[in-house]
């Protein structure tokens, strides 16, 4: 059953104007209410209506509609009400005057990075609300993101295959998906699902609106066909955004950010808007010779979780030097520490702290105090009243003194003993000088 132009629903409350589109499950119409306002009415299409399990589809449709109605957000299409017309459940929602992102790119070319990130940020915030309500969208793509006419506002639409989910539990999926935007787990009807499923699709959407191309589909990528980096298609894409897209589109779900909240900070502008591009750090600028993975540190710093980031830095340094068991570095470990990894750690700290923390800051302070250990400790806030403070008394926010983080004394073997670092007062300063010397040799300045 389909509705023709001029057909009245709900006793004349709504009048069908024309069909807007039809998908695998649903069909949408533009209509007017009895006040002359435009609305969209969505219901199950004729093909689904003829299925023997139509009753189950109806029940799923109404259940998800009710849940979606609870997802109130400026960048989620607003549901006005759920109605029943001739035993057919329908969703009445706002009509968005404008075009979708796919049409925008097709008509005007790829978006600037700033414009694209603005829209993706809005949709990411909308998806966070969806996920917090126990739903996955499962069909995020440029065609399902509307742009309000005359405004820089994006709205997420078409929740036709949205489903409830329990994070990482195996559940049955429908077979509907959008090639290029669907992650590998959506190609298996019985698989684990999570917010990371929509993370992939959102990252793929950003890929598409910045390059004008649909990404290589996940099953092809899964058999060792590389995804062309977006920056190679559009060189104006920043390294930061290029890296964030690739991270969000990792084939294995466990290798992606596990939530939208984890991924969004990676595409946000640096805290210091005046920092020139030559001073900005991007994960793709340097590769670790020991194949170290820095995404967790990146996420922690982006989230301003300074304490966990400091602890993760210590873990990384020890792991790189193969000294995790011992818990401290020897002189020879410091002298051979990979300069690329020092740069990566340093630049991450510099960028996310607005150049308040990091090895560069610490080295500058070290030189300003004429390489005096006690004065250095006082300046960076590691000493108070002539005593080295406990780690629990450190300040893990941007109100801390410059150079306060990352704290590297423990990895140099400085052990806390009754109010002082034993290794330091035992006269064993060689590792401290070796570490500063390594920073100098690695041209960290």
Secondary structure, 3 states (H helix, E strand, C coil): CCCCCCCEEHHHCEEEEEEEEECCCEEEEEEEECCCCEEEEEEECHHHHCCCCHHHHHHHHHHHHHHHHCCCCCCECCEEEEEEECCEEEEEEECCCEEEHHHHHHHHCCCCHHHHHHHHHHHHHHHHHHHHCCEECCCCCHHHEEEECCCCCEEECCCCCCEECCCCCEEECCCCCCCCCCCHHHHCCEEECCHHHHHHHHHHHHHHHHHCCCCCCHHHHCCCCCCCCHHHHCCCCCHHHHHHHHHHCCCCHHHCCCCHHHHHHHHCCCCCCCCCHHHCCCHHHCCCCCCCCCHHHHHHHHCCCHHHHHHHHHHHHHHHCCCCCCCCCCHHHHHCCCHHHHHHHHHHHHHHCCCCCCHHHHHHHHHHCCCCHHHHHHHHCCEECCEECCHHHCCCCCCCCCCCCCCCCHHHCCCEECCEEHHHHCCCCHHHHHHHHHHHHCCCC
